[in-house]
Amino acid sequence: MKFSRLRKKYPRFTYEKYSYKISGKNLEIFFDFLIGIKIKFRPKIIIENIDKSQIDKIEERILNNLIFNLGLMEIPTYWKVTCSPEIIIKAGFLNSEQVNFWKDLIIQGMGQFFYENRINFKKLAFLDIRCPKSNQLSRSDLDRFNGKLKNRFLVPIGGGKDSIVTLEILKKAKKEICSFLVNPTKAAKKVVKIAGIKKPVIVQRKIDPFLLKLNKKGYLNGHTPFTAVLSFLSVFCAVLFDYKNIAFSNEKSADEGNVKYLGKIINHQYSKTSEFERKFKNHCKKYLAKNINYFSFSQPYTELEISKMFTKYPEYFLVFSSCNRASKIGERWCGNCPKCLFIYTALYSFLEKKQLLKIFGQDLFKKKELLPIMQELIGERGFKPFECVGTKKENLIAFYLSWKKYRGRVAVKLPFLLEYFEKKILPKEFGEIF
C-alpha cells in the first residue's frame, strides 16, 4: 500500500498500556498497541526462570517504568506498518528530552526501512510523539533504578564470533559472567554450552501474528533497530538478575554507513554504532537504571582484529554462526549472502583452508554467483550491503590478504573471486604496491 494513503487513513498509533504477571517460573509482559479502531497488537515478552523474590525486591514504580520503556522500544516494529504521523503514549509519561530521544532513535534506527520503502522522513510533521495532558503529573522520568548491583557481567550472545571473543576474554580476566539470549538460535545455545555457562538469562520475544498478516496484505514492512531492542531488554534483565555490567560486542566497523538517502547516511547497523551507545548510556542513567555500566567490549576493534582474536578459540569453529538467512531455517551458513562471504574472507588469512571448509562446507571463493556481492563489499558496485559486515577498507584488506595467502602457494590456480580480485581490483586499489 502507498505510504501517503496509509498515513491519511491511520493518523494515530497509540501505546495504550502494558501489563505483566508471573506464570510458573516466568515473567510474562504484554503491550497493547492500537492503530485506528481495528488494528490491535499485543506482543509479548517472556523472561524465563525468574524467582518472584527477584521482582519483589524492585520497587513497583521502578519495575513499571522499566517495563513501560520495553513497550516504547516495541513501538517501531508495529508503527512501521502505517507510519502514522502521531504516536500517542497513554501507558506512561515522557518529558521533552525523552520524546526527542525516541524520535531520534526511530529516524536514525529505521533509515534502511525508509530507504527501501522510499519514504520521505524529512517532510514537515513526519512524526509527532505526544502524551495526554493527564499523564504530565507522572514522575516516571525520575523512577530510574538506583540500587546497588553485583559487579559482574551480562554478555548478550547471538551465536557469532564477536560475542564469543567478548565471553572468552572476560573469562580469562576472571570476571563473573552470564550470557543473555533473546529468542536463542541453535548456534547461540551451543556457544553458551561450550563457554560453560550453566544458567543463561533467556528472553523470548513474541511478535503478534497479526503483524505478519498485515505484511502479507501489503502494509509497510522493513528493518527495525534490533540491537536497540536488545539494549533495553538487557538493562531490564541486568536489574532483575543483579548484574552491574552489560558487555555488548558491537565493533568499530558498525560506524560506517551504507548509502546516502535524502542527504542523510543510512546505516543498517545504527543501533550498534558508537553514537547510539553514547546516547543510550546517557538515557539509561537518567531514565532506566543509574548504576548500570552499559558498553561495547568490541567497539575499539575492527572486524579483522576480532576475526584474528576469534581464531584462538577453535572449540567454537563448528558451532558459531553469523548468517541471518540460515538461522531462520535452523542452519549455520547459507553460503550465498554478504554475511557468509564477508566472514569467510575475514577468517581466511588467519585459518587453514581445511578449517574453513569444515566451517562453511564449501570454498566460497569458487562461487561465480557471489561476484556481485563481492563487488558491493569492496565498494566497486552499488553500496555496502544491508548486513552486519565490515567497512569497504576492511573488505579490501581481507580480500588482499586472502589473495596473498593463495599466491603464496606453488602452482595453485586462483579460485574465481580471487582471480577477479587480482585482475580487476589489485591494479586499481593497490597499484602503488604492485
C-alpha positions in Angstrom: 0.0 0.0 0.0 1.1 3.6 -0.6 2.8 5.4 2.3 0.7 8.6 2.0 -2.5 6.7 1.8 -1.8 4.7 5.0 -0.8 7.8 6.9 -4.0 9.5 5.9 -6.2 6.5 6.8 -4.3 5.8 10.1 -3.2 9.2 11.6 -2.6 7.8 15.1 -0.6 5.0 16.7 -1.4 4.6 20.4 0.6 2.8 23.1 -2.4 2.0 25.3 -1.0 0.1 28.2 1.3 -2.6 29.4 0.7 -5.5 31.9 2.7 -8.3 33.5 2.2 -11.5 35.5 4.2 -14.4 37.0 3.4 -17.6 35.1 5.1 -20.5 36.7 8.8 -19.7 36.7 8.5 -17.0 34.0 7.6 -13.3 34.0 5.2 -12.6 31.1 4.9 -9.0 29.9 2.2 -7.7 27.4 1.9 -4.5 25.5 -1.2 -3.1 23.9 -0.9 -1.0 20.8 -3.7 0.4 18.7 -3.8 1.9 15.2 -7.2 3.3 14.3 -10.1 1.2 15.6 -9.5 -2.2 14.1 -5.7 -2.7 14.1 -4.7 -4.0 17.5 -1.4 -5.6 18.5 -0.5 -7.4 21.7 3.1 -8.5 21.6 4.6 -10.5 24.5 7.9 -10.8 26.2 8.8 -13.7 28.5 11.7 -13.6 30.9 12.5 -17.2 31.8 13.4 -18.8 35.1 12.8 -15.8 37.4 12.0 -16.1 41.1 9.2 -13.9 42.5 11.6 -12.5 45.0 13.7 -11.0 42.2 10.7 -9.0 41.2 9.6 -8.2 44.7 12.9 -6.6 45.6 12.3 -3.9 43.0 10.0 -1.0 43.9 6.8 -1.3 41.9 7.1 2.2 40.4 10.6 1.4 39.2 9.5 -2.0 37.8 6.7 -0.3 36.0 9.0 2.3 34.5 11.4 -0.3 33.1 8.5 -2.3 31.6 6.9 0.8 30.2 10.2 1.5 28.4 10.3 -2.0 27.0 7.0 -1.2 25.4 8.3 2.0 23.9 11.1 0.0 22.3 8.5 -2.3 20.7 6.7 0.6 19.0 8.8 0.8 15.9 8.1 -2.8 15.0 4.4 -2.1 14.8 4.2 1.6 14.0 6.0 0.9 10.7 3.0 -0.8 9.1 1.3 2.5 8.7 3.9 5.1 9.7 1.1 7.1 11.4 2.1 10.8 11.8 1.3 10.7 15.5 2.3 8.3 18.2 0.2 8.8 21.4 1.7 7.5 24.7 -1.1 6.6 27.1 0.8 3.9 29.0 3.1 6.4 30.8 4.8 9.8 30.8 7.7 11.1 28.6 9.3 14.5 29.1 10.6 16.5 26.2 14.1 15.1 26.4 12.7 11.5 26.3 10.5 12.4 23.4 13.5 13.7 21.5 15.4 10.5 22.3 12.7 8.3 20.9 12.1 10.4 17.8 15.9 10.4 17.1 16.0 6.6 17.6 13.1 6.0 15.2 14.5 8.3 12.5 18.1 7.1 12.8 17.4 3.4 13.5 14.8 3.0 10.8 16.8 4.6 8.0 17.0 1.3 6.0 13.2 0.9 6.3 12.7 4.5 5.0 15.2 4.0 2.1 13.7 0.6 1.0 10.2 2.0 1.1 11.1 5.3 -0.5 9.7 7.2 2.5 10.4 10.9 2.9 11.2 11.0 6.7 12.3 14.7 6.3 8.9 16.0 5.4 7.2 18.5 7.7 5.3 16.9 10.6 6.6 13.5 9.7 6.4 12.3 13.3 5.0 13.7 16.5 5.1 11.8 19.8 2.6 13.1 22.4 1.5 12.2 25.9 -2.0 13.1 27.1 -2.0 16.1 29.5 -3.4 13.9 32.3 -0.1 12.0 32.3 2.0 15.1 32.9 1.7 14.7 36.7 3.6 11.4 36.5 7.2 11.4 37.8 8.2 8.3 35.8 11.1 10.2 34.4 12.6 10.1 37.9 11.7 6.4 38.6 15.1 5.0 37.5 16.7 2.2 39.4 19.3 3.5 41.8 20.1 0.4 43.8 23.5 -1.4 44.0 24.2 -4.3 41.7 26.8 -7.0 41.8 29.9 -6.2 39.9 29.5 -9.0 37.3 28.9 -9.1 33.6 25.9 -9.9 31.4 27.0 -10.7 27.9 24.5 -10.7 25.0 25.1 -13.8 22.8 23.8 -14.1 19.2 25.9 -17.1 18.2 28.5 -15.1 16.2 32.3 -14.7 16.6 32.2 -11.2 18.2 30.3 -12.2 21.3 32.4 -15.4 21.7 35.6 -13.2 21.8 34.0 -11.0 24.5 33.0 -14.0 26.5 36.4 -15.7 26.4 38.4 -12.5 27.2 36.2 -11.8 30.2 36.5 -15.4 31.3 40.3 -15.1 31.0 40.2 -11.9 33.1 38.4 -14.0 35.9 35.3 -11.9 35.6 32.0 -13.4 36.8 29.8 -13.6 33.7 26.5 -14.8 32.4 25.1 -14.9 28.9 22.0 -13.1 27.8 20.0 -14.6 24.9 16.8 -13.4 23.1 15.0 -16.0 21.1 18.2 -18.1 21.1 19.3 -19.9 18.0 20.8 -23.4 18.0 24.2 -21.7 17.5 23.7 -19.4 20.5 22.7 -22.3 22.7 25.8 -24.3 21.7 28.1 -21.4 22.3 26.8 -20.9 25.8 27.2 -24.6 26.5 30.8 -24.6 25.3 31.5 -21.5 27.3 30.4 -23.4 30.4 27.6 -21.0 31.4 25.1 -23.1 33.4 22.2 -20.7 33.9 21.9 -18.2 31.0 19.4 -15.4 31.1 16.9 -16.2 28.4 14.2 -13.9 27.0 11.5 -15.0 24.5 10.2 -12.1 22.4 6.9 -13.0 20.7 5.8 -11.0 17.7 2.0 -10.5 17.4 1.0 -12.8 14.5 -1.4 -10.1 13.2 1.6 -8.1 12.2 2.6 -10.8 9.8 -0.9 -11.0 8.4 -0.8 -7.2 7.6 2.6 -7.6 6.0 1.1 -10.2 3.6 -1.7 -7.8 2.8 0.7 -5.1 1.6 1.1 -3.0 4.7 4.6 -1.5 5.1 7.4 -3.7 6.3 11.1 -3.5 6.8 14.2 -3.3 9.1 14.0 -2.1 12.7 16.9 -1.5 15.1 17.1 -4.9 16.8 20.2 -4.1 18.8 18.3 -1.3 20.5 15.6 -3.8 21.5 18.4 -6.0 23.0 19.8 -2.9 24.8 16.5 -2.2 26.6 15.9 -5.8 27.4 19.4 -6.3 28.7 19.1 -3.4 31.1 15.8 -4.8 32.5 17.3 -8.2 32.9 20.5 -6.8 34.5 18.4 -5.2 37.2 16.3 -8.3 37.7 19.2 -10.7 37.8 21.6 -8.4 39.6 24.3 -7.6 37.1 26.0 -4.2 37.0 27.8 -4.5 33.7 26.4 -5.2 30.3 29.0 -6.1 27.7 27.8 -5.9 24.1 30.1 -6.9 21.2 29.5 -4.1 18.7 32.6 -3.4 16.7 34.1 -0.2 15.4 33.1 -1.1 11.8 29.4 -0.5 12.6 30.1 3.2 12.5 30.4 3.2 8.7 27.0 3.7 7.0 25.7 2.1 3.8 24.1 4.6 1.5 23.1 8.3 1.3 19.4 9.0 1.1 17.7 12.4 1.3 21.0 13.9 2.3 21.4 11.5 5.2 23.7 8.5 5.6 21.6 5.4 6.2 23.2 2.8 8.5 21.8 -0.7 8.7 23.8 -1.1 12.0 22.8 2.2 13.6 22.0 0.7 17.0 25.5 -0.9 17.0 27.3 2.4 16.5 29.3 4.4 19.0 26.8 7.2 18.5 23.9 5.1 19.7 26.0 3.6 22.5 26.7 7.1 23.8 23.1 8.2 23.6 21.7 5.1 25.1 24.2 5.2 28.1 23.1 8.7 28.9 19.4 7.8 28.5 19.9 4.7 30.7 21.5 6.5 33.5 18.8 9.3 33.5 15.7 7.2 32.9 16.3 3.5 33.4 19.0 2.4 35.8 21.6 4.9 37.1 24.2 2.4 38.1 24.2 0.1 35.0 27.5 0.1 33.1 26.4 -0.5 29.5 29.2 -0.7 27.0 30.5 -2.5 23.9 33.6 -4.5 24.5 34.4 -4.7 20.8 34.0 -1.0 20.0 37.8 -0.3 19.9 38.3 -3.2 17.4 37.8 -3.7 13.7 36.2 -6.8 12.2 39.5 -8.1 11.1 41.1 -7.7 14.5 38.1 -9.5 16.1 38.4 -12.3 13.5 42.0 -12.8 14.3 41.2 -12.9 18.1 38.4 -15.4 17.4 40.8 -17.9 15.8 42.3 -18.5 19.2 39.1 -20.4 20.2 38.8 -23.4 17.8 36.4 -25.1 20.2 33.7 -22.8 18.7 34.6 -23.3 15.0 31.9 -25.9 14.3 29.1 -24.3 16.2 29.3 -20.5 15.7 27.1 -18.8 13.1 26.6 -15.2 11.8 24.3 -15.9 8.9 20.8 -14.4 9.5 19.3 -16.2 6.5 20.5 -19.7 7.6 19.4 -19.2 11.2 15.8 -18.7 10.1 15.8 -22.3 8.8 17.9 -23.8 11.6 21.1 -23.9 9.6 24.5 -22.3 10.2 25.5 -20.8 6.8 23.6 -20.3 3.6 26.8 -19.7 1.6 25.1 -17.2 -0.7 24.8 -13.9 1.3 27.1 -10.9 2.1 27.5 -12.1 5.7 28.7 -15.5 4.7 31.2 -14.2 2.1 32.5 -11.5 4.5 33.0 -13.9 7.4 34.7 -16.4 5.1 37.1 -13.8 3.7 37.8 -12.2 7.1 38.8 -15.6 8.6 40.7 -16.9 5.5 44.0 -15.3 6.2 44.0 -16.5 9.8 42.9 -20.1 9.3 44.0 -23.1 7.3 41.7 -23.7 4.3 40.7 -27.1 5.6 39.5 -25.5 8.8 37.3 -23.0 6.8 35.9 -25.8 4.6 34.9 -27.6 7.8 33.1 -24.5 9.0 31.4 -23.5 5.7 31.3 -26.8 3.9 32.5 -25.2 0.6 35.0 -22.8 -0.8 33.1 -19.6 -1.3 35.8 -18.1 -3.4 34.9 -20.5 -6.2 31.3 -19.3 -6.5 30.9 -17.1 -9.5 27.4 -16.1 -8.4 28.9 -14.3 -5.4 30.8 -11.8 -7.6 28.1 -9.0 -7.3 28.2 -9.4 -3.5 32.0 -9.2 -3.5 31.8 -6.0 -5.6 29.4 -4.5 -3.2 31.6 -5.4 -0.2 34.7 -3.8 -1.7 32.8 -0.7 -2.9 33.1 -1.4 -6.6 29.4 -1.7 -7.2 26.3 -0.2 -5.5 26.8 0.3 -1.8 27.7 -1.8 1.2 25.0 -4.5 1.7 22.4 -4.0 4.4 24.1 -6.6 6.6 26.5 -6.5 9.6 29.6 -6.6 7.5 33.0 -4.8 7.7 33.8 -1.5 6.1 34.9 -1.1 2.4 38.5 -0.8 3.6 38.3 -3.9 5.8 36.9 -5.9 2.9 39.6 -4.8 0.5 42.3 -5.7 3.1 40.6 -9.1 3.8 40.4 -10.0 0.1 44.0 -8.8 -0.4 45.3 -11.0 2.5 43.3 -13.9 1.1 44.8 -13.4 -2.4 48.3 -13.1 -0.9 47.9 -16.3 1.0 46.7 -18.1 -2.1 49.5 -16.7 -4.2 52.0 -17.9 -1.6 51.3 -21.5 -2.7 53.2 -23.0 -5.6 51.3 -23.9 -8.8 47.8 -23.3 -7.3 45.2 -21.9 -9.6 43.3 -18.9 -8.1 39.6 -19.5 -7.4 37.2 -17.3 -9.4 36.7 -14.4 -6.9 40.4 -14.1 -6.1 41.3 -14.2 -9.8 38.9 -11.4 -10.4 40.4 -9.5 -7.5 43.9 -10.0 -8.9 43.0 -8.8 -12.4 40.5 -6.0 -11.7 41.0 -4.7 -8.1 44.7 -5.0 -7.3 45.9 -2.7 -10.1 43.3 -0.1 -9.1 43.4 -0.2 -5.3 46.9 -1.4 -4.7 48.7 0.0 -7.8 51.5 1.7 -5.8 52.4 -1.6 -4.1 52.5 -3.5 -7.4 
